[in-house]
Amino acid sequence: DNNHSVGAGLQQALNYAEILDVPVSFSSNGDGFIQHDRSGFSRQIEKELSLASFPSPDELWKMYKRYKKIETLEQEEIASFDYFFDGSGRAPRYYQQIAINRTVEAIARGQNRILLVMATGTGKTYTAFQIIYRLWKNGRKKRILFLADRNVLIDQTKRNDFKHFKDRMTVIKKKKIDKAFEIYLALYQGLTNYNEDKDAYKEFSRDFFDLVVVDECHRGSAAADSAWRAILDYFSSATHIGLTATPRETKEISNIEYFGDPIYTYTLKQGIEDGFLAPYKVIRVGLNTDLEGWRPEIGKKDKNGNEVDDRIYNTRDFDKNLVIDERTNLVARKVSEYLRKTSRFDKTIVFCVDIEHAERMRQAVASENPDLVLENHKYVMRITGDDEQGKREVDNFINPEERYPVIATTSKLMTTGVD
Protein backbone atom coordinates (compact mmCIF):
# COMPACT_ATOMS: atom_id res chain seq x y z
CA ASP A 1 0.00 0.00 0.00
CA ASN A 2 1.06 3.65 -0.23
CA ASN A 3 0.42 6.59 2.03
CA HIS A 4 -2.54 7.78 -0.06
CA SER A 5 -4.50 4.55 0.24
CA VAL A 6 -3.14 3.08 3.47
CA GLY A 7 -6.40 3.96 5.27
CA ALA A 8 -8.50 2.12 2.71
CA GLY A 9 -6.14 -0.86 2.81
CA LEU A 10 -6.32 -1.02 6.59
CA GLN A 11 -10.10 -0.80 6.49
CA GLN A 12 -10.25 -3.67 3.99
CA ALA A 13 -7.97 -5.73 6.21
CA LEU A 14 -10.16 -4.99 9.20
CA ASN A 15 -13.27 -5.97 7.21
CA TYR A 16 -11.68 -9.33 6.44
CA ALA A 17 -10.78 -9.71 10.11
CA GLU A 18 -14.45 -9.11 10.96
CA ILE A 19 -15.57 -11.76 8.45
CA LEU A 20 -13.02 -14.26 9.69
CA ASP A 21 -14.02 -13.37 13.24
CA VAL A 22 -10.40 -13.01 14.39
CA PRO A 23 -9.02 -10.38 16.77
CA VAL A 24 -6.14 -9.04 14.62
CA SER A 25 -5.39 -7.92 11.07
CA PHE A 26 -2.42 -6.65 9.10
CA SER A 27 -1.76 -3.62 6.92
CA SER A 28 1.26 -2.55 4.91
CA ASN A 29 3.12 0.73 4.56
CA GLY A 30 5.15 -0.51 1.59
CA ASP A 31 8.21 -1.47 3.62
CA GLY A 32 6.69 -3.86 6.08
CA PHE A 33 3.51 -5.00 7.77
CA ILE A 34 1.82 -3.68 10.88
CA GLN A 35 -0.25 -6.03 13.02
CA HIS A 36 -3.36 -4.35 14.45
CA ASP A 37 -5.71 -5.13 17.28
CA ARG A 38 -9.32 -4.60 16.06
CA SER A 39 -10.74 -3.92 19.52
CA GLY A 40 -11.06 -0.20 18.84
CA PHE A 41 -10.76 2.31 16.02
CA SER A 42 -7.44 3.69 17.29
CA ARG A 43 -6.11 0.12 17.37
CA GLN A 44 -2.97 -0.33 19.37
CA ILE A 45 -0.06 -1.48 17.20
CA GLU A 46 1.26 -4.69 18.67
CA LYS A 47 4.32 -5.25 16.50
CA GLU A 48 5.90 -4.47 13.15
CA LEU A 49 6.96 -7.20 10.74
CA SER A 50 9.30 -7.06 7.79
CA LEU A 51 8.00 -8.26 4.43
CA ALA A 52 10.04 -11.43 4.76
CA SER A 53 8.71 -12.24 8.24
CA PHE A 54 5.01 -11.92 7.43
CA PRO A 55 3.32 -15.19 8.41
CA SER A 56 2.86 -17.70 5.59
CA PRO A 57 -0.64 -18.96 4.67
CA ASP A 58 0.08 -22.17 6.58
CA GLU A 59 1.17 -20.25 9.67
CA LEU A 60 -1.90 -18.00 9.49
CA TRP A 61 -4.19 -21.03 9.14
CA LYS A 62 -2.58 -22.61 12.20
CA MET A 63 -3.14 -19.38 14.15
CA TYR A 64 -6.75 -19.28 12.97
CA LYS A 65 -7.39 -22.91 13.99
CA ARG A 66 -5.85 -22.32 17.40
CA TYR A 67 -8.01 -19.23 17.96
CA LYS A 68 -11.16 -21.04 16.77
CA LYS A 69 -10.36 -24.22 18.74
CA ILE A 70 -10.37 -26.32 15.58
CA GLU A 71 -8.40 -29.31 16.81
CA THR A 72 -9.14 -32.40 14.68
CA LEU A 73 -8.77 -33.12 10.98
CA GLU A 74 -12.53 -33.64 10.69
CA GLN A 75 -13.22 -30.25 12.27
CA GLU A 76 -10.71 -28.65 9.91
CA GLU A 77 -12.33 -30.21 6.84
CA ILE A 78 -15.76 -28.93 7.90
CA ALA A 79 -14.55 -25.43 8.81
CA SER A 80 -12.55 -24.98 5.60
CA PHE A 81 -15.25 -26.20 3.18
CA ASP A 82 -16.15 -23.44 0.72
CA TYR A 83 -19.46 -21.66 0.20
CA PHE A 84 -21.78 -22.48 -2.69
CA PHE A 85 -21.35 -20.29 -5.78
CA ASP A 86 -23.73 -20.62 -8.73
CA GLY A 87 -21.74 -18.56 -11.24
CA SER A 88 -24.08 -15.57 -11.00
CA GLY A 89 -21.63 -13.58 -8.90
CA ARG A 90 -23.78 -13.78 -5.79
CA ALA A 91 -21.81 -14.45 -2.62
CA PRO A 92 -22.63 -14.24 1.09
CA ARG A 93 -22.43 -10.76 2.55
CA TYR A 94 -19.90 -10.19 5.31
CA TYR A 95 -22.37 -10.67 8.17
CA GLN A 96 -23.80 -13.77 6.50
CA GLN A 97 -20.27 -15.16 6.25
CA ILE A 98 -19.81 -14.59 9.98
CA ALA A 99 -23.11 -16.35 10.77
CA ILE A 100 -22.28 -19.25 8.42
CA ASN A 101 -18.73 -19.67 9.68
CA ARG A 102 -19.66 -19.50 13.36
CA THR A 103 -22.45 -22.04 12.86
CA VAL A 104 -20.37 -24.49 10.86
CA GLU A 105 -17.43 -24.20 13.24
CA ALA A 106 -19.68 -24.64 16.28
CA ILE A 107 -21.16 -27.80 14.75
CA ALA A 108 -17.65 -29.02 13.91
CA ARG A 109 -16.78 -28.67 17.60
CA GLY A 110 -19.86 -30.72 18.54
CA GLN A 111 -22.40 -28.01 19.47
CA ASN A 112 -25.88 -29.31 18.63
CA ARG A 113 -28.24 -26.46 19.62
CA ILE A 114 -27.68 -23.18 17.79
CA LEU A 115 -29.59 -19.88 17.55
CA LEU A 116 -29.02 -17.21 14.89
CA VAL A 117 -30.71 -13.83 15.34
CA MET A 118 -30.77 -11.77 12.15
CA ALA A 119 -33.04 -8.85 11.32
CA THR A 120 -35.87 -9.29 8.85
CA GLY A 121 -34.62 -8.74 5.31
CA THR A 122 -31.00 -9.71 5.98
CA GLY A 123 -31.20 -13.11 4.26
CA LYS A 124 -31.69 -15.74 6.96
CA THR A 125 -32.89 -18.34 4.44
CA TYR A 126 -29.88 -17.79 2.16
CA THR A 127 -27.63 -18.05 5.21
CA ALA A 128 -29.37 -21.30 6.17
CA PHE A 129 -28.89 -22.62 2.63
CA GLN A 130 -25.14 -21.97 2.78
CA ILE A 131 -24.87 -23.66 6.20
CA ILE A 132 -26.84 -26.68 5.01
CA TYR A 133 -24.89 -26.88 1.74
CA ARG A 134 -21.50 -26.91 3.44
CA LEU A 135 -22.50 -29.51 6.02
CA TRP A 136 -24.35 -31.65 3.46
CA LYS A 137 -21.78 -31.47 0.68
CA ASN A 138 -18.89 -32.52 2.89
CA GLY A 139 -20.93 -35.42 4.28
CA ARG A 140 -21.21 -34.19 7.86
CA LYS A 141 -25.03 -33.90 7.67
CA LYS A 142 -26.63 -36.29 5.20
CA ARG A 143 -30.35 -35.74 5.78
CA ILE A 144 -31.78 -32.35 6.64
CA LEU A 145 -35.25 -31.14 7.64
CA PHE A 146 -36.16 -27.48 7.11
CA LEU A 147 -39.27 -26.46 9.08
CA ALA A 148 -41.49 -23.43 8.52
CA ASP A 149 -45.05 -22.58 9.52
CA ARG A 150 -46.63 -21.28 6.30
CA ASN A 151 -46.87 -22.59 2.74
CA VAL A 152 -45.68 -19.31 1.28
CA LEU A 153 -42.38 -19.64 3.18
CA ILE A 154 -41.85 -23.24 2.01
CA ASP A 155 -42.71 -22.40 -1.61
CA GLN A 156 -40.48 -19.35 -1.57
CA THR A 157 -37.56 -21.28 -0.05
CA LYS A 158 -37.84 -24.13 -2.59
CA ARG A 159 -38.17 -21.78 -5.56
CA ASN A 160 -35.37 -19.40 -4.58
CA ASP A 161 -32.50 -20.11 -2.20
CA PHE A 162 -32.82 -23.91 -2.03
CA LYS A 163 -33.35 -24.51 -5.76
CA HIS A 164 -29.76 -25.68 -6.15
CA PHE A 165 -30.51 -28.89 -4.22
CA LYS A 166 -32.60 -29.91 -7.27
CA ASP A 167 -33.79 -33.53 -7.20
CA ARG A 168 -32.20 -34.19 -3.81
CA MET A 169 -34.93 -32.05 -2.22
CA THR A 170 -38.64 -32.64 -1.60
CA VAL A 171 -41.54 -30.85 0.04
CA ILE A 172 -43.61 -32.98 2.40
CA LYS A 173 -47.26 -32.49 1.44
CA LYS A 174 -50.46 -34.03 2.75
CA LYS A 175 -48.41 -35.99 5.27
CA LYS A 176 -47.04 -38.26 2.51
CA ILE A 177 -43.58 -39.47 3.47
CA ASP A 178 -40.96 -40.51 0.90
CA LYS A 179 -37.62 -41.47 2.46
CA ALA A 180 -35.64 -41.39 -0.79
CA PHE A 181 -34.60 -37.72 -0.50
CA GLU A 182 -31.91 -35.89 1.46
CA ILE A 183 -33.28 -32.36 1.90
CA TYR A 184 -36.86 -32.11 3.24
CA LEU A 185 -38.97 -28.96 3.47
CA ALA A 186 -42.10 -29.13 5.61
CA LEU A 187 -44.68 -27.19 7.54
CA TYR A 188 -44.52 -28.31 11.13
CA GLN A 189 -48.32 -28.28 11.11
CA GLY A 190 -48.07 -30.69 8.17
CA LEU A 191 -46.02 -33.14 10.21
CA THR A 192 -48.31 -33.16 13.22
CA ASN A 193 -51.93 -34.22 13.46
CA TYR A 194 -53.41 -34.47 16.89
CA ASN A 195 -56.65 -36.00 15.55
CA GLU A 196 -54.96 -39.23 14.51
CA ASP A 197 -53.18 -41.92 16.45
CA LYS A 198 -49.81 -41.20 14.86
CA ASP A 199 -48.19 -37.94 13.81
CA ALA A 200 -46.70 -37.90 10.31
CA TYR A 201 -43.15 -37.16 11.49
CA LYS A 202 -43.14 -40.47 13.36
CA GLU A 203 -43.04 -42.23 9.97
CA PHE A 204 -39.34 -41.37 10.13
CA SER A 205 -37.04 -43.08 12.59
CA ARG A 206 -35.80 -40.88 15.45
CA ASP A 207 -32.28 -40.75 13.99
CA PHE A 208 -33.34 -40.21 10.35
CA PHE A 209 -32.33 -36.53 10.26
CA ASP A 210 -28.86 -35.25 11.09
CA LEU A 211 -29.88 -31.59 11.02
CA VAL A 212 -33.18 -29.77 11.66
CA VAL A 213 -33.49 -26.05 10.84
CA VAL A 214 -36.46 -24.13 12.29
CA ASP A 215 -37.23 -20.98 10.29
CA GLU A 216 -38.85 -18.11 12.23
CA CYS A 217 -38.42 -20.23 15.35
CA HIS A 218 -40.15 -17.62 17.54
CA ARG A 219 -43.43 -18.23 15.73
CA GLY A 220 -44.10 -21.88 16.59
CA SER A 221 -43.06 -20.82 20.08
CA ALA A 222 -40.41 -22.44 22.20
CA ALA A 223 -42.96 -23.63 24.73
CA ALA A 224 -42.53 -27.26 25.70
CA ASP A 225 -45.94 -28.18 24.26
CA SER A 226 -45.56 -26.32 20.93
CA ALA A 227 -45.84 -28.00 17.54
CA TRP A 228 -42.21 -27.82 16.48
CA ARG A 229 -40.95 -28.66 19.97
CA ALA A 230 -42.68 -32.05 19.69
CA ILE A 231 -40.87 -32.61 16.38
CA LEU A 232 -37.51 -31.50 17.77
CA ASP A 233 -37.93 -33.69 20.84
CA TYR A 234 -38.54 -36.65 18.54
CA PHE A 235 -35.44 -35.88 16.44
CA SER A 236 -33.40 -34.95 19.51
CA SER A 237 -30.22 -36.67 18.26
CA ALA A 238 -30.02 -34.24 15.32
CA THR A 239 -28.37 -30.83 15.38
CA HIS A 240 -31.03 -28.11 15.73
CA ILE A 241 -30.64 -24.57 14.36
CA GLY A 242 -33.19 -21.85 15.13
CA LEU A 243 -33.50 -18.78 12.89
CA THR A 244 -35.35 -15.66 13.98
CA ALA A 245 -35.32 -11.89 13.92
CA THR A 246 -37.22 -11.64 17.18
CA PRO A 247 -36.47 -14.33 19.76
CA ARG A 248 -39.28 -14.82 22.26
CA GLU A 249 -38.51 -14.59 25.95
CA THR A 250 -41.46 -14.81 28.37
CA LYS A 251 -42.21 -16.74 31.53
CA GLU A 252 -43.73 -19.53 29.43
CA ILE A 253 -41.66 -19.35 26.23
CA SER A 254 -37.91 -19.09 25.67
CA ASN A 255 -35.93 -19.55 22.47
CA ILE A 256 -32.69 -19.08 24.39
CA GLU A 257 -33.56 -21.73 26.96
CA TYR A 258 -33.97 -24.25 24.16
CA PHE A 259 -31.30 -23.21 21.62
CA GLY A 260 -28.88 -21.41 23.95
CA ASP A 261 -27.58 -17.85 23.57
CA PRO A 262 -27.35 -16.66 19.95
CA ILE A 263 -23.98 -17.44 18.43
CA TYR A 264 -24.45 -14.43 16.19
CA THR A 265 -26.79 -11.41 16.15
CA TYR A 266 -27.16 -8.95 13.28
CA THR A 267 -29.58 -6.18 14.17
CA LEU A 268 -31.92 -3.94 12.20
CA LYS A 269 -29.75 -0.97 13.20
CA GLN A 270 -26.62 -2.65 11.81
CA GLY A 271 -28.41 -3.55 8.60
CA ILE A 272 -29.51 0.05 8.06
CA GLU A 273 -26.06 1.46 8.91
CA ASP A 274 -24.41 -1.01 6.50
CA GLY A 275 -26.83 -0.04 3.73
CA PHE A 276 -28.40 -3.50 3.32
CA LEU A 277 -31.76 -2.43 4.77
CA ALA A 278 -33.75 0.68 3.95
CA PRO A 279 -34.09 3.29 6.69
CA TYR A 280 -37.66 3.97 7.72
CA LYS A 281 -39.72 6.66 9.31
CA VAL A 282 -42.93 6.33 11.30
CA ILE A 283 -45.86 8.57 10.46
CA ARG A 284 -48.39 8.46 13.27
CA VAL A 285 -52.02 9.21 12.58
CA GLY A 286 -54.19 9.36 15.70
CA LEU A 287 -57.82 8.36 15.19
CA ASN A 288 -60.21 9.49 17.93
CA THR A 289 -61.73 6.01 18.29
CA ASP A 290 -58.25 4.51 18.77
CA LEU A 291 -57.05 7.16 21.19
CA GLU A 292 -60.22 7.58 23.25
CA GLY A 293 -62.16 4.38 22.62
CA TRP A 294 -65.73 4.28 21.33
CA ARG A 295 -68.99 3.89 23.22
CA PRO A 296 -72.32 3.51 21.39
CA GLU A 297 -75.13 5.88 22.15
CA ILE A 298 -78.07 4.35 24.00
CA GLY A 299 -80.12 2.10 21.73
CA LYS A 300 -77.45 2.04 18.95
CA LYS A 301 -78.15 -0.78 16.48
CA ASP A 302 -75.86 -2.48 13.98
CA LYS A 303 -76.58 -3.09 10.26
CA ASN A 304 -78.60 -6.18 11.10
CA GLY A 305 -80.82 -4.32 13.55
CA ASN A 306 -79.22 -5.83 16.66
CA GLU A 307 -78.55 -3.56 19.61
CA VAL A 308 -74.85 -2.93 20.21
CA ASP A 309 -73.67 -3.83 23.72
CA ASP A 310 -73.23 -0.71 25.82
CA ARG A 311 -69.57 -0.59 26.77
CA ILE A 312 -66.34 1.14 25.77
CA TYR A 313 -64.67 -0.47 22.73
CA ASN A 314 -60.97 0.00 21.89
CA THR A 315 -58.34 -1.18 19.39
CA ARG A 316 -58.50 -4.74 20.77
CA ASP A 317 -62.13 -4.86 19.65
CA PHE A 318 -61.99 -3.10 16.30
CA ASP A 319 -62.45 -5.41 13.30
CA LYS A 320 -62.77 -8.35 15.67
CA ASN A 321 -65.74 -7.82 17.98
CA LEU A 322 -66.83 -4.58 16.35
CA VAL A 323 -66.57 -3.18 12.82
CA ILE A 324 -66.77 0.59 12.42
CA ASP A 325 -67.08 1.31 8.70
CA GLU A 326 -66.19 4.97 9.19
CA ARG A 327 -62.87 3.92 10.78
CA THR A 328 -62.06 1.59 7.87
CA ASN A 329 -62.86 4.33 5.36
CA LEU A 330 -60.79 6.88 7.27
CA VAL A 331 -57.72 4.60 7.29
CA ALA A 332 -58.11 4.05 3.53
CA ARG A 333 -58.41 7.82 3.04
CA LYS A 334 -55.27 8.59 5.08
CA VAL A 335 -53.22 5.97 3.20
CA SER A 336 -54.47 7.33 -0.13
CA GLU A 337 -53.73 10.93 0.89
CA TYR A 338 -50.16 9.95 1.74
CA LEU A 339 -49.70 8.20 -1.61
CA ARG A 340 -50.98 11.28 -3.45
CA LYS A 341 -48.23 13.31 -1.75
CA THR A 342 -45.52 10.80 -2.72
CA SER A 343 -46.47 8.46 -5.59
CA ARG A 344 -49.74 6.66 -6.13
CA PHE A 345 -47.82 3.77 -7.67
CA ASP A 346 -45.51 3.12 -4.72
CA LYS A 347 -45.88 -0.53 -3.65
CA THR A 348 -47.95 -0.55 -0.46
CA ILE A 349 -49.04 -3.20 2.05
CA VAL A 350 -52.01 -2.67 4.37
CA PHE A 351 -51.89 -5.18 7.23
CA CYS A 352 -55.33 -6.14 8.48
CA VAL A 353 -56.72 -8.09 11.42
CA ASP A 354 -58.08 -11.00 9.37
CA ILE A 355 -59.27 -12.00 5.89
CA GLU A 356 -62.65 -10.28 6.21
CA HIS A 357 -61.00 -7.06 7.36
CA ALA A 358 -58.62 -7.26 4.38
CA GLU A 359 -61.59 -7.45 2.00
CA ARG A 360 -63.31 -4.49 3.64
CA MET A 361 -60.09 -2.51 3.43
CA ARG A 362 -59.65 -3.44 -0.23
CA GLN A 363 -63.10 -2.09 -0.99
CA ALA A 364 -62.42 1.08 1.00
CA VAL A 365 -59.08 1.77 -0.75
CA ALA A 366 -60.70 1.08 -4.13
CA SER A 367 -63.42 3.62 -3.30
CA GLU A 368 -60.75 6.22 -2.50
CA ASN A 369 -58.97 5.60 -5.82
CA PRO A 370 -61.74 5.01 -8.40
CA ASP A 371 -59.76 6.49 -11.31
CA LEU A 372 -56.81 4.07 -10.94
CA VAL A 373 -59.05 1.07 -10.19
CA LEU A 374 -61.00 1.85 -13.38
CA GLU A 375 -57.71 1.95 -15.25
CA ASN A 376 -56.70 -1.47 -13.86
CA HIS A 377 -58.61 -3.46 -11.23
CA LYS A 378 -55.28 -4.85 -9.95
CA TYR A 379 -54.37 -1.43 -8.55
CA VAL A 380 -55.55 -2.70 -5.15
CA MET A 381 -55.91 -6.42 -4.43
CA ARG A 382 -56.58 -8.60 -1.43
CA ILE A 383 -53.68 -11.04 -1.09
CA THR A 384 -54.63 -13.56 1.57
CA GLY A 385 -54.34 -17.30 2.04
CA ASP A 386 -57.86 -18.03 0.80
CA ASP A 387 -57.77 -15.75 -2.27
CA GLU A 388 -56.41 -17.71 -5.24
CA GLN A 389 -56.36 -14.73 -7.59
CA GLY A 390 -54.51 -12.64 -5.02
CA LYS A 391 -51.97 -15.37 -4.26
CA ARG A 392 -51.22 -15.70 -7.98
CA GLU A 393 -50.25 -12.03 -7.95
CA VAL A 394 -47.71 -12.27 -5.10
CA ASP A 395 -44.74 -12.59 -7.47
CA ASN A 396 -45.93 -9.56 -9.46
CA PHE A 397 -46.46 -7.58 -6.28
CA ILE A 398 -42.95 -8.20 -4.94
CA ASN A 399 -41.35 -7.46 -8.32
CA PRO A 400 -40.56 -3.73 -8.52
CA GLU A 401 -40.50 -3.97 -12.32
CA GLU A 402 -44.17 -5.04 -12.37
CA ARG A 403 -46.54 -2.10 -11.94
CA TYR A 404 -49.53 -4.10 -10.66
CA PRO A 405 -50.69 -4.89 -8.03
CA VAL A 406 -49.78 -1.58 -6.38
CA ILE A 407 -51.62 -1.89 -3.05
CA ALA A 408 -52.06 -5.22 -1.27
CA THR A 409 -54.43 -5.67 1.64
CA THR A 410 -53.48 -8.73 3.64
CA SER A 411 -53.66 -10.27 7.09
CA LYS A 412 -51.05 -12.92 7.87
CA LEU A 413 -49.90 -14.11 4.43
CA MET A 414 -47.20 -11.49 3.95
CA THR A 415 -45.91 -11.02 7.48
CA THR A 416 -42.41 -11.88 8.74
CA GLY A 417 -40.33 -14.12 6.53
CA VAL A 418 -41.97 -13.44 3.19
CA ASP A 419 -39.61 -11.99 0.59
N, C-alpha and C positions, 0 to 999 in steps of 0.2 A: 504494500500500500504506500501511498505518498501522503504528505502532510495535508493536501487538499481534501482527500477522501478518507483519511484515517478514521474520522468519526463514523462515516457510513459503514466502513469495514468492520469497526468494532461493534456497531449495532447489529450488523448481519451475524457476526460471531455470537453475540449475545442471544439473538433470536434462535440460532441453532442450539445453543446451550439450553434455552427454554424448551425447545422441542425434545431434545434428548433427555431433559429433566436431570441435568447434571449441574453441580454448583460452580463450575469454573468454565472460562473460555479463553481463547487466545486472540491477540491481534498483532499486526506487524507494523513496524515503522520503516521497513525497507532494509534495515541492518540486522534486525533480530526480532524475536517474538516477546510479547509481554503477556504474562498469565494474569487473568483478572478474576476477582471474586464477584459473582453477580448478585450479592446480597443487597446492594444499594447502588444508586446511580453513580455516586462518586467512585465506587469500586476501588478498594485498596489493592495496590499492586503487590503481589506476593513475591514474584521473582522474575528476572529477565533471563531469556534464553537466547543463545546464538542460533543462527539458522541451522547449523550442523547438529545442535543438541535438541532440536525440537523433537518431541516424542514421535516415534514411527506409528503407522496405523496399528500394528500389532500391540505396541505398548499402550496406545490410547484405548484399544479394545479391552485389554487386561484391566486398565484403570476403571473403565466403564463397568465391566463385569463385577469388579470388586465393590464398587459403589452401589450397584444394583443387587448385590448378593446373588449373582448368577454363578452357581457353584458347580453344576454337573454339565456333562456334554449334552444331555437331553434338554436341560433348561436353556443352554446356549443356542441350540438348534431352533427352539421355539421362539426365543427372544430375537433372533437375527433373521427370521423368515420375513421376506419382503411383503409390502402391500400389494393389493391387486390393482393393476393398471390395464385399462381396456383400449388404449391407443388413442383415446379422445383428448388426452391432455389433462383430464381431471385427476386430481390427486388430493389426498386428505389435507385439510387446512392444518395450521400449526397446532391448534388446540385439539383437533380431532386426533392428530398424531400422538399428542400427549396421552389422551384418553385411551387410544388403542394400545400404545406401548405399555402404559401402566397396567392395563387389564391383562394383556398377554403375559407380561412378566410376572404379575401376581399369580396367574394360573400356573405358570411354569414353576413357581416356587411352592405350589400346592394349595393356594387359597381357593376356596370353593364357593364363597358367598361374596358377591361384588355388587356395589352400587355406583352408578354413574349419574351425576346430576348435571344436566346441560339444558340451557334455556331453550324454550320453544323457538324453532326456526334455525337452530344451529347444527342440524344434521345428525340427530341421534341414530336414525335408522341406517344411514350411510356408515356411521361409526360402527354400529353393530355388525353391518355386513363385512367390514374390513376385519373386525375381530374374529367373526365366525370363519371367514375365508382363510385367515392365517392359521387358525387352530385346526380347521378341517383339512386344508391342503397339505399340511405337514403331518397329518395322521394322528394328532393329539386328541382331537374330538371327531369321532366318525359319524355320529348321528346327533342331529341338533333339532330342538323344538323351539320355534319362535311363537310366543303367545301375544295376542292382542285382544281387545274387547269389542271391536266393531268391524264389520265387513269391509268398510271403506279403507280402514288401515291395512287389513290383510291384502286387499286387491291392489292398493297403492304400492305396498312393499314388494309384492310379487312382480308387478309391472315395471317398477323402477329400479330401486337399489339392488334387489335380489335376483334380477333377471339373468345375471351371469351364471347362476347355478343350473340353469337350463333344465334338462331332464332328470337331474339329480334331486329336484325339488318338487314337492306336492303340497296342495292345500287340502286339509281335512274338511270335507263337507258332508253334511247329513250323517255325521257320526260313522262314516264308512272308513275303515282302517285298512290301509295297504302298507305292508311292512317292507316293501321293496325299495323304498326311497331312503335318502340320507338327510335331506333338509325338509322339515315339516313346518308349515305355517298353519296356525289354528286359532280360532276364537276359543277362549277358555270356557265360554258358555256352551260352545259346540262340543266340548269334551266331557262336559258334566251333564247329567240328567237325573235330577232327584226324584223323578216320577217312575223310574225303572229300577230294577234290582241291581243293575250294574252300570256304572259310569263308563263312557266310551274309552276314556284314557286307560282304563284297566284292561283293555284288549292288548295293550303293550305290557311286556314284562317290566318289573321295577327298574331294572338296569339297562333298559333298551336305549335310553338317551344318555349321552355323555355331557351334553350342555343344554340348558334351558334358559332362554332369554325372555324376560317379561317386559314388553313395551308398555310405556305409561303405567308403571307398576304402582303408582299411587291410586289408580282408578279402581282396580279390582279390590283395593284395600289390603293392607297387611295384617288385617285381623285374622286370628287363628281359624275362624270359621268361614273365611272368604273363599270364593270359587277357585282362584288360582293358588291359594295356599294349600287346598286339598290336593291339587295336581302336583305342586312342588313337594309336598310331604310324601307323595307316592314315589316320585322320582328323586328321592333325597340323596341318592348316591351321585347324582349328576352335579356338575358345576352350575350355579344359578347366578345370572346377571340381571339386575334390575335397572331399567332406564326410566328416568323421569326428569321433568323440569321443576316439579313441585313435590318433594317428598312429604308424606303425611306423618305428622307427629301429634297424636292425641293420647288421652288416657287409655283408649281402647285400641288404637291403631298406631303402628310404628314401622315404617320402612327400615329405619336404621337398626331397630332391634332384630329384624330378620336378616337383612343383608350386611349389616355392619356400617360403619362410617363410610361416606363416599370416598372412593380412592381418587376421584377427580371431580371438581366442580367448575363449571364455566357459566358465569352469570349473565343475565340480561344486560347489565351495565357494561360488562366486559365486551359483549357482542356488539353493543352500540359504539363503544369507544374504539373497537377494532375496525368498525365499518362493515361488519358482516350483517348486522341487523339495523333496520331503519329506526331512527329516533322517532318518538311519538309525543303528541301533546294531548292533554285531556281537555275537552270542552264540556263544561258542566251546564246542563239546562235543568233548572229546578221547576218541577210541575207542582202546583198547589196540592193536588191530591197525594203526591208522593211525600211532600214535605210536611203536610198537616194531617194527612189521613182524610177519609171521606165518610160522612155519616148521612144516610138517606133521610129525607124529610118524612114526617109521620104519614103513613099510608102509601109510601112510594111503592110502585109496582114495576116488575120487569116486563120485557117484551111479551112474555107469555101470560101476563095478567096476574102473576103470583106476587104476593107482598114480599118485599125485601126485608130480611131480618134487620131490626133496629140495633145497630152497633157501629163502632168505628172500624172501618176497613183501611188497611195500609198495603204497602208494596208486597207483603207476603200473601195477600189475598188476590191482588190484581191479576187477571187472566188465569186464575186458578179457581177461586171460589166466587169471584165477581168479575164481570167484564164491563168496563166502562168504554163505550164506543167513542165518546169524545176524547178520552185519553189516548186511545189507539190512533185516532185521526190527528191529534196534536203532535204525537211523536213522528208520524209520517210527514207532517207539515214541517217540523223542525229539521228533520233529516234532508228533506227536499230543499228547504231554504238554504241550508249549508252547501249543498251540491250546486245550487245556482250561483253561489258566491265563488266557488272553486271551479269545478267542472262537472257537468251533469252526466258525464260518461266515465267518471272515476269509479273503479270497481268498489262495491260497497256490500258489506254484510250486515244484516239486521238480525241479531240474536233474539229469539223469542222463547217464551216459557215452554211451549209445546207445539205440536203439529197444527192444532186448531188456531192457536194464536198466530203462527206463521202465515196461515192462509188469510186471517183477518188483516194482518199487517200488509200482506201482498196487495190485497184489495185496496187498502187505504193509501199505500204508496202509488198504486196505479191511478187512483182518483186524483192524487196531487200532481201527476205528470201525464195527463191525458194525451198531450201532443206527441210525446215520445213513445207511449204505449201504442198509439194509433200507427206510428211509423213502423214499429216492430214490437209485437206482443212479448218478445223475450227481454224487453228492457228491464222488467222486474219479474222474477220467477221465484216460486217456492221450491227450495231444494231441501227436501226432507226424506227420511228413510222410506216413507210409503208412497212417494211421488215418483213414478217411473220416468216421466218426462223430465222432471227436474234433475233426477240423478244422472240421466243421460247427458245433461248439460254441464256437469261438474268440470269435466276437462276443458270445456270452452270457457267456463267462468274463471278458472285459475290461470288460463293462458292470456297474458297481457296483450298478445297480438290479436286475439279474438274480441271483437267489440261487444258481442252479446253472449250471455246475459250481463247486464251492468249491475243490477241490484239483486242480491239473493236474500230472501227471508228464510231463516232456518231455525231449528231448535238445537238438536244435539249432533246432527250429522257432521257439521264442519267445525266442531270444537277442537280442543287440543290434539295435536298429532297429525291432523290432515294437512297435506301440502297445499 
